[in-house]
Amino acid sequence: KKIEIKILFKFYIHSIIKNIKKIALFSKYINLFITEIKSEKVNQKILTFKI
């Protein structure tokens, strides 16, 4: 019974770590996306200012 609990616990911890990695990756993409949008806004303001 203890072995089963250990196996389940390891599996549970492994899935938590996997989810954390997925969330971190998702967060990274969101930050890149936001940076890209900000960059586009800045470029648009510069173009508007030049005109």
Secondary structure, DSSP 8 states (H G I E B T S, - for coil): -HHHHHHHHHHHHHHHHHHHHHHHHHHHHHHHHHHHHHHHHHHHHHHHHH-
